[in-house]
Amino acid sequence: MNDSVHIRFSRRGDGPFWQTNATIAACTAGTVVLDGFDRPVSAEVSELKRFGPGRWTLDWEIRGRP
């Protein structure tokens, strides 16, 4: 908990288009709850990549609407 997460949002073929930071507010059963958005957001622990002591990165691909 309280570790920092650097999040990169990207679109397939376009690369990152938005980056932000969040904090891990809770961790239970392989899921973390991220604080730093307008509402709590969860992510699987397996999606996080170690970036250093107390720091993680998370890459999310945003799919366009059909």
Biopython code that builds the backbone (N, CA, C, O; Angstrom):
import numpy as np
from Bio.PDB.StructureBuilder import StructureBuilder

atoms = [
    (1, "MET", "N", (0.828, -1.183, 0.000)),
    (1, "MET", "CA", (0.000, 0.000, 0.000)),
    (1, "MET", "C", (0.874, 1.248, 0.000)),
    (1, "MET", "O", (2.014, 1.230, 0.465)),
    (2, "ASN", "N", (0.323, 2.315, -0.524)),
    (2, "ASN", "CA", (0.977, 3.617, -0.634)),
    (2, "ASN", "C", (2.125, 3.641, -1.636)),
    (2, "ASN", "O", (2.820, 4.651, -1.741)),
    (3, "ASP", "N", (2.344, 2.549, -2.376)),
    (3, "ASP", "CA", (3.337, 2.575, -3.444)),
    (3, "ASP", "C", (2.816, 3.444, -4.584)),
    (3, "ASP", "O", (1.607, 3.585, -4.768)),
    (4, "SER", "N", (3.724, 4.014, -5.331)),
    (4, "SER", "CA", (3.378, 4.872, -6.468)),
    (4, "SER", "C", (3.310, 4.042, -7.741)),
    (4, "SER", "O", (4.134, 3.153, -7.955)),
    (5, "VAL", "N", (2.311, 4.337, -8.595)),
    (5, "VAL", "CA", (2.139, 3.634, -9.864)),
    (5, "VAL", "C", (2.100, 4.660, -10.986)),
    (5, "VAL", "O", (1.283, 5.581, -10.967)),
    (6, "HIS", "N", (2.990, 4.496, -11.969)),
    (6, "HIS", "CA", (2.983, 5.346, -13.158)),
    (6, "HIS", "C", (2.162, 4.612, -14.216)),
    (6, "HIS", "O", (2.494, 3.485, -14.584)),
    (7, "ILE", "N", (1.100, 5.239, -14.703)),
    (7, "ILE", "CA", (0.177, 4.597, -15.636)),
    (7, "ILE", "C", (0.288, 5.252, -17.006)),
    (7, "ILE", "O", (0.240, 6.476, -17.131)),
    (8, "ARG", "N", (0.439, 4.411, -18.036)),
    (8, "ARG", "CA", (0.477, 4.895, -19.415)),
    (8, "ARG", "C", (-0.719, 4.326, -20.165)),
    (8, "ARG", "O", (-0.917, 3.112, -20.196)),
    (9, "PHE", "N", (-1.504, 5.192, -20.761)),
    (9, "PHE", "CA", (-2.629, 4.783, -21.590)),
    (9, "PHE", "C", (-2.201, 4.888, -23.040)),
    (9, "PHE", "O", (-1.588, 5.880, -23.434)),
    (10, "SER", "N", (-2.516, 3.876, -23.842)),
    (10, "SER", "CA", (-2.140, 3.906, -25.254)),
    (10, "SER", "C", (-3.264, 3.318, -26.097)),
    (10, "SER", "O", (-4.164, 2.646, -25.594)),
    (11, "ARG", "N", (-3.182, 3.591, -27.382)),
    (11, "ARG", "CA", (-4.089, 2.989, -28.366)),
    (11, "ARG", "C", (-3.241, 2.123, -29.271)),
    (11, "ARG", "O", (-2.110, 2.478, -29.601)),
    (12, "ARG", "N", (-3.776, 1.013, -29.663)),
    (12, "ARG", "CA", (-3.031, 0.082, -30.516)),
    (12, "ARG", "C", (-2.521, 0.801, -31.760)),
    (12, "ARG", "O", (-3.301, 1.407, -32.496)),
    (13, "GLY", "N", (-1.221, 0.734, -31.994)),
    (13, "GLY", "CA", (-0.599, 1.346, -33.155)),
    (13, "GLY", "C", (-0.237, 2.813, -32.995)),
    (13, "GLY", "O", (0.540, 3.340, -33.790)),
    (14, "ASP", "N", (-0.787, 3.492, -31.976)),
    (14, "ASP", "CA", (-0.513, 4.915, -31.792)),
    (14, "ASP", "C", (0.460, 5.201, -30.660)),
    (14, "ASP", "O", (0.995, 6.307, -30.584)),
    (15, "GLY", "N", (0.704, 4.245, -29.783)),
    (15, "GLY", "CA", (1.572, 4.454, -28.637)),
    (15, "GLY", "C", (0.868, 5.226, -27.537)),
    (15, "GLY", "O", (-0.332, 5.484, -27.623)),
    (16, "PRO", "N", (1.626, 5.601, -26.483)),
    (16, "PRO", "CA", (1.023, 6.304, -25.343)),
    (16, "PRO", "C", (0.446, 7.659, -25.746)),
    (16, "PRO", "O", (1.053, 8.388, -26.530)),
    (17, "PHE", "N", (-0.729, 7.994, -25.207)),
    (17, "PHE", "CA", (-1.311, 9.306, -25.448)),
    (17, "PHE", "C", (-1.614, 10.050, -24.164)),
    (17, "PHE", "O", (-1.902, 11.246, -24.197)),
    (18, "TRP", "N", (-1.553, 9.360, -23.027)),
    (18, "TRP", "CA", (-1.803, 10.035, -21.752)),
    (18, "TRP", "C", (-1.095, 9.269, -20.652)),
    (18, "TRP", "O", (-1.108, 8.038, -20.646)),
    (19, "GLN", "N", (-0.476, 9.983, -19.718)),
    (19, "GLN", "CA", (0.213, 9.364, -18.604)),
    (19, "GLN", "C", (-0.190, 10.064, -17.317)),
    (19, "GLN", "O", (-0.468, 11.263, -17.312)),
    (20, "THR", "N", (-0.220, 9.312, -16.231)),
    (20, "THR", "CA", (-0.558, 9.885, -14.935)),
    (20, "THR", "C", (0.044, 9.012, -13.840)),
    (20, "THR", "O", (0.599, 7.948, -14.115)),
    (21, "ASN", "N", (-0.070, 9.462, -12.622)),
    (21, "ASN", "CA", (0.398, 8.695, -11.471)),
    (21, "ASN", "C", (-0.773, 8.437, -10.534)),
    (21, "ASN", "O", (-1.712, 9.228, -10.457)),
    (22, "ALA", "N", (-0.700, 7.323, -9.830)),
    (22, "ALA", "CA", (-1.706, 6.966, -8.839)),
    (22, "ALA", "C", (-0.988, 6.315, -7.663)),
    (22, "ALA", "O", (0.213, 6.048, -7.719)),
    (23, "THR", "N", (-1.731, 6.071, -6.615)),
    (23, "THR", "CA", (-1.204, 5.428, -5.412)),
    (23, "THR", "C", (-2.008, 4.169, -5.140)),
    (23, "THR", "O", (-3.225, 4.153, -5.322)),
    (24, "ILE", "N", (-1.332, 3.115, -4.705)),
    (24, "ILE", "CA", (-2.035, 1.896, -4.341)),
    (24, "ILE", "C", (-2.686, 2.119, -2.980)),
    (24, "ILE", "O", (-2.000, 2.294, -1.973)),
    (25, "ALA", "N", (-4.020, 2.109, -2.963)),
    (25, "ALA", "CA", (-4.775, 2.349, -1.730)),
    (25, "ALA", "C", (-5.044, 1.057, -0.965)),
    (25, "ALA", "O", (-5.131, 1.071, 0.263)),
    (26, "ALA", "N", (-5.176, -0.059, -1.680)),
    (26, "ALA", "CA", (-5.456, -1.352, -1.048)),
    (26, "ALA", "C", (-5.019, -2.468, -1.981)),
    (26, "ALA", "O", (-4.937, -2.287, -3.196)),
    (27, "CYS", "N", (-4.741, -3.621, -1.395)),
    (27, "CYS", "CA", (-4.344, -4.791, -2.173)),
    (27, "CYS", "C", (-4.956, -6.023, -1.515)),
    (27, "CYS", "O", (-4.650, -6.337, -0.365)),
    (28, "THR", "N", (-5.822, -6.718, -2.248)),
    (28, "THR", "CA", (-6.435, -7.941, -1.735)),
    (28, "THR", "C", (-6.624, -8.942, -2.855)),
    (28, "THR", "O", (-7.032, -8.582, -3.959)),
    (29, "ALA", "N", (-6.328, -10.189, -2.572)),
    (29, "ALA", "CA", (-6.592, -11.310, -3.482)),
    (29, "ALA", "C", (-6.139, -11.060, -4.920)),
    (29, "ALA", "O", (-6.876, -11.362, -5.859)),
    (30, "GLY", "N", (-4.946, -10.517, -5.103)),
    (30, "GLY", "CA", (-4.400, -10.319, -6.446)),
    (30, "GLY", "C", (-4.890, -9.090, -7.177)),
    (30, "GLY", "O", (-4.607, -8.921, -8.363)),
    (31, "THR", "N", (-5.626, -8.223, -6.485)),
    (31, "THR", "CA", (-6.149, -6.996, -7.085)),
    (31, "THR", "C", (-5.721, -5.801, -6.252)),
    (31, "THR", "O", (-5.763, -5.845, -5.022)),
    (32, "VAL", "N", (-5.306, -4.725, -6.929)),
    (32, "VAL", "CA", (-4.990, -3.477, -6.231)),
    (32, "VAL", "C", (-6.066, -2.448, -6.546)),
    (32, "VAL", "O", (-6.651, -2.456, -7.630)),
    (33, "VAL", "N", (-6.320, -1.567, -5.592)),
    (33, "VAL", "CA", (-7.215, -0.439, -5.799)),
    (33, "VAL", "C", (-6.339, 0.795, -5.891)),
    (33, "VAL", "O", (-5.559, 1.076, -4.981)),
    (34, "LEU", "N", (-6.463, 1.539, -6.991)),
    (34, "LEU", "CA", (-5.638, 2.718, -7.235)),
    (34, "LEU", "C", (-6.398, 3.979, -6.861)),
    (34, "LEU", "O", (-7.566, 4.145, -7.211)),
    (35, "ASP", "N", (-5.719, 4.863, -6.147)),
    (35, "ASP", "CA", (-6.282, 6.145, -5.744)),
    (35, "ASP", "C", (-5.557, 7.232, -6.527)),
    (35, "ASP", "O", (-4.337, 7.175, -6.680)),
    (36, "GLY", "N", (-6.285, 8.207, -7.017)),
    (36, "GLY", "CA", (-5.691, 9.286, -7.782)),
    (36, "GLY", "C", (-6.561, 9.678, -8.965)),
    (36, "GLY", "O", (-6.257, 10.625, -9.690)),
    (37, "PHE", "N", (-7.636, 8.945, -9.148)),
    (37, "PHE", "CA", (-8.625, 9.248, -10.173)),
    (37, "PHE", "C", (-9.850, 9.837, -9.480)),
    (37, "PHE", "O", (-9.855, 9.991, -8.259)),
    (38, "ASP", "N", (-10.878, 10.164, -10.240)),
    (38, "ASP", "CA", (-12.090, 10.706, -9.623)),
    (38, "ASP", "C", (-12.907, 9.630, -8.904)),
    (38, "ASP", "O", (-13.850, 9.946, -8.178)),
    (39, "ARG", "N", (-12.545, 8.360, -9.107)),
    (39, "ARG", "CA", (-13.162, 7.248, -8.375)),
    (39, "ARG", "C", (-12.123, 6.137, -8.278)),
    (39, "ARG", "O", (-11.175, 6.113, -9.064)),
    (40, "PRO", "N", (-12.283, 5.216, -7.325)),
    (40, "PRO", "CA", (-11.318, 4.116, -7.203)),
    (40, "PRO", "C", (-11.310, 3.250, -8.457)),
    (40, "PRO", "O", (-12.358, 2.970, -9.038)),
    (41, "VAL", "N", (-10.129, 2.836, -8.861)),
    (41, "VAL", "CA", (-9.945, 1.991, -10.036)),
    (41, "VAL", "C", (-9.161, 0.768, -9.598)),
    (41, "VAL", "O", (-8.198, 0.885, -8.839)),
    (42, "SER", "N", (-9.565, -0.409, -10.073)),
    (42, "SER", "CA", (-8.835, -1.615, -9.692)),
    (42, "SER", "C", (-8.038, -2.155, -10.878)),
    (42, "SER", "O", (-8.370, -1.914, -12.038)),
    (43, "ALA", "N", (-6.979, -2.890, -10.551)),
    (43, "ALA", "CA", (-6.125, -3.520, -11.558)),
    (43, "ALA", "C", (-5.594, -4.821, -10.969)),
    (43, "ALA", "O", (-5.467, -4.961, -9.752)),
    (44, "GLU", "N", (-5.292, -5.754, -11.832)),
    (44, "GLU", "CA", (-4.708, -7.020, -11.395)),
    (44, "GLU", "C", (-3.235, -6.793, -11.027)),
    (44, "GLU", "O", (-2.519, -6.076, -11.726)),
    (45, "VAL", "N", (-2.801, -7.398, -9.948)),
    (45, "VAL", "CA", (-1.407, -7.272, -9.514)),
    (45, "VAL", "C", (-0.473, -7.748, -10.624)),
    (45, "VAL", "O", (0.613, -7.196, -10.797)),
    (46, "SER", "N", (-0.885, -8.763, -11.372)),
    (46, "SER", "CA", (-0.045, -9.303, -12.442)),
    (46, "SER", "C", (0.218, -8.294, -13.560)),
    (46, "SER", "O", (1.155, -8.479, -14.337)),
    (47, "GLU", "N", (-0.588, -7.227, -13.661)),
    (47, "GLU", "CA", (-0.385, -6.194, -14.679)),
    (47, "GLU", "C", (0.718, -5.206, -14.302)),
    (47, "GLU", "O", (1.261, -4.521, -15.169)),
    (48, "LEU", "N", (1.049, -5.131, -13.017)),
    (48, "LEU", "CA", (2.050, -4.170, -12.537)),
    (48, "LEU", "C", (3.456, -4.669, -12.830)),
    (48, "LEU", "O", (3.740, -5.860, -12.701)),
    (49, "LYS", "N", (4.335, -3.754, -13.226)),
    (49, "LYS", "CA", (5.742, -4.074, -13.454)),
    (49, "LYS", "C", (6.577, -3.254, -12.477)),
    (49, "LYS", "O", (6.364, -2.050, -12.335)),
    (50, "ARG", "N", (7.511, -3.892, -11.813)),
    (50, "ARG", "CA", (8.371, -3.230, -10.828)),
    (50, "ARG", "C", (9.212, -2.180, -11.521)),
    (50, "ARG", "O", (9.817, -2.457, -12.556)),
    (51, "PHE", "N", (9.261, -0.965, -10.964)),
    (51, "PHE", "CA", (10.047, 0.133, -11.520)),
    (51, "PHE", "C", (11.133, 0.581, -10.554)),
    (51, "PHE", "O", (11.994, 1.385, -10.911)),
    (52, "GLY", "N", (11.096, 0.066, -9.341)),
    (52, "GLY", "CA", (12.055, 0.416, -8.304)),
    (52, "GLY", "C", (11.391, 0.253, -6.947)),
    (52, "GLY", "O", (10.236, -0.165, -6.870)),
    (53, "PRO", "N", (12.104, 0.578, -5.880)),
    (53, "PRO", "CA", (11.517, 0.437, -4.546)),
    (53, "PRO", "C", (10.264, 1.311, -4.386)),
    (53, "PRO", "O", (10.328, 2.533, -4.520)),
    (54, "GLY", "N", (9.139, 0.671, -4.101)),
    (54, "GLY", "CA", (7.899, 1.411, -3.885)),
    (54, "GLY", "C", (7.315, 2.046, -5.130)),
    (54, "GLY", "O", (6.440, 2.907, -5.034)),
    (55, "ARG", "N", (7.793, 1.627, -6.316)),
    (55, "ARG", "CA", (7.312, 2.225, -7.576)),
    (55, "ARG", "C", (6.975, 1.124, -8.571)),
    (55, "ARG", "O", (7.658, 0.102, -8.644)),
    (56, "TRP", "N", (5.913, 1.349, -9.335)),
    (56, "TRP", "CA", (5.435, 0.390, -10.316)),
    (56, "TRP", "C", (5.037, 1.118, -11.591)),
    (56, "TRP", "O", (4.789, 2.324, -11.570)),
    (57, "THR", "N", (4.975, 0.392, -12.695)),
    (57, "THR", "CA", (4.403, 0.939, -13.933)),
    (57, "THR", "C", (3.236, 0.053, -14.339)),
    (57, "THR", "O", (3.184, -1.132, -14.008)),
    (58, "LEU", "N", (2.315, 0.649, -15.054)),
    (58, "LEU", "CA", (1.127, -0.055, -15.517)),
    (58, "LEU", "C", (0.784, 0.486, -16.894)),
    (58, "LEU", "O", (0.604, 1.692, -17.063)),
    (59, "ASP", "N", (0.693, -0.393, -17.874)),
    (59, "ASP", "CA", (0.345, 0.000, -19.243)),
    (59, "ASP", "C", (-1.049, -0.519, -19.565)),
    (59, "ASP", "O", (-1.314, -1.718, -19.488)),
    (60, "TRP", "N", (-1.930, 0.398, -19.923)),
    (60, "TRP", "CA", (-3.294, 0.024, -20.313)),
    (60, "TRP", "C", (-3.534, 0.438, -21.742)),
    (60, "TRP", "O", (-3.267, 1.575, -22.131)),
    (61, "GLU", "N", (-4.045, -0.504, -22.526)),
    (61, "GLU", "CA", (-4.408, -0.207, -23.908)),
    (61, "GLU", "C", (-5.890, 0.148, -23.942)),
    (61, "GLU", "O", (-6.727, -0.606, -23.445)),
    (62, "ILE", "N", (-6.208, 1.291, -24.525)),
    (62, "ILE", "CA", (-7.577, 1.761, -24.658)),
    (62, "ILE", "C", (-8.061, 1.370, -26.042)),
    (62, "ILE", "O", (-7.432, 1.702, -27.047)),
    (63, "ARG", "N", (-9.165, 0.673, -26.087)),
    (63, "ARG", "CA", (-9.739, 0.292, -27.388)),
    (63, "ARG", "C", (-10.773, 1.303, -27.801)),
    (63, "ARG", "O", (-11.538, 1.802, -26.975)),
    (64, "GLY", "N", (-10.794, 1.607, -29.093)),
    (64, "GLY", "CA", (-11.776, 2.545, -29.622)),
    (64, "GLY", "C", (-13.174, 1.960, -29.590)),
    (64, "GLY", "O", (-13.343, 0.743, -29.527)),
    (65, "ARG", "N", (-14.155, 2.807, -29.633)),
    (65, "ARG", "CA", (-15.541, 2.349, -29.691)),
    (65, "ARG", "C", (-15.832, 1.805, -31.072)),
    (65, "ARG", "O", (-15.310, 2.325, -32.058)),
    (66, "PRO", "N", (-16.666, 0.754, -31.170)),
    (66, "PRO", "CA", (-16.975, 0.164, -32.484)),
    (66, "PRO", "C", (-17.755, 1.119, -33.375)),
    (66, "PRO", "O", (-18.089, 0.772, -34.508)),
]
sb = StructureBuilder()
sb.init_structure("model")
sb.init_model(0)
sb.init_chain("A")
sb.init_seg("    ")
for serial, (resi, resn, name, xyz) in enumerate(atoms, 1):
    if name == "N":
        sb.init_residue(resn, " ", resi, " ")
    sb.init_atom(name, np.array(xyz, "f"), 0.0, 1.0, " ", f" {name:<3s}", serial, name[0])
structure = sb.get_structure()
